Each structure stands twice: as C-alpha cells, then as structure tokens.
Amino acid sequence: MTKRSVTHDTFVLERSYSASPARVFFALSDKQAKAKWFGGPDEWGQGKYEMDFRVGGREISSGGPKGGPVHTFVAVYQDIVPDERIIYTYDMHLDDKRISVSLATIELRPEGSGTKLVLTEQGAYLDGFDDPSVRRQGMGELLDALGRSLENTGVNA
C-alpha cells in the first residue's frame, strides 16, 4: 500500500522579456505559438497536445522519455485578462498516478518596451511522487524556453 502524504510549496519566478505584453500573451495563449516552447526535453517523445484557451477551457500535454513513464499536464483556465493575467489550475500525472495539483498565476507587467512576467505557483505534491524543487526548476526552464521562442521571429502577436 502506498503511504499517503502531501507536501505544500509556493514559489515565485520572474523573467524579463524584450517583447511587449501582447506578444508574450500571444506566446502563452496561441496553441501553435505555445507548442514551440512548452514541453519536455527534446529527447522526449511528444504525445497528445490540446489547447482550448478560454475561461473553463482545458489544456492537455503529454510526453515522456522513450520507454516510459508518460508525463501528463492537464490544466483548466480559471481567469484570463488579455495581455495582463492568466490563472489556471493543473494536475500532473506520471502514467496513471496523479503526482501533484497546482494553482498558477502568470502576471504580465509592462517593463520599458518589454515585459516582466511573474509566475506564482502554489502546489500540493502527492504521496512522495513529485518534488517541489524539481517543479521550480522545470518551470524556470519552461520560462527560459519561452524567452528563446520570443527572440525568434516565428512568435508574433
């Protein structure tokens, strides 16, 4: 029998991008633009990717290393203010095990001619299957990938 436990953690990550808030929002809210930067490492296979960007809409992304386990992100958008704020809740799964449930808030603030992005995440990490420090690192890597994508001409508002 699995020993049941929950670990709570809250973290805040900040990034500054040279792109406007509208352009950053587009990279977060458009399915094709987000698919360019949101996902696991290059060596992972990409599974399902769906995005219904509206309040109450869902986003699902799955993939994982060759040979297993499948990592699945299932989000529901709770609040959207164009070019300013996105709030969503999400579950993470390893194969069929739910490993965490989180609330994430992304704030986009004008910063000169660019944007300051502030991500606040509150997580409940379940039964020892996930580690808050690993999530913090992974989210930081995703925000860095967003920055690299914004530097390319392919992500336009």
C-alpha angles and dihedrals in degrees: 000000000000115000106237119226141146129210118196123208138168124195137172124210124187130195132176118214129188090224124095120259089252091056093047090047089051091052089052098043108036114083096218094043093048093047088063093066110012116088146064128301118306092255091060120093117242115235127175121351121183130160129185102175106199135094104290091017123128135228121199126185126171136174141119148175118308107274096026175273107138114222113209128190115196115183135179118201110231103175134009128185107177114245091358117056145008122184121185140162120219145182125212120208134189104206102311097339120101104222102177147001119209145179114214129189121191116194122190115202126182110248112182105301091337141055137264110211117202117191118191116186129185113191141185108205111201134222096337094293095118136038122216092217090056091050091049090051093046093050089049090053090050091051089050089051088051088054092051090049091051089054090059119081091232095082108070132159 
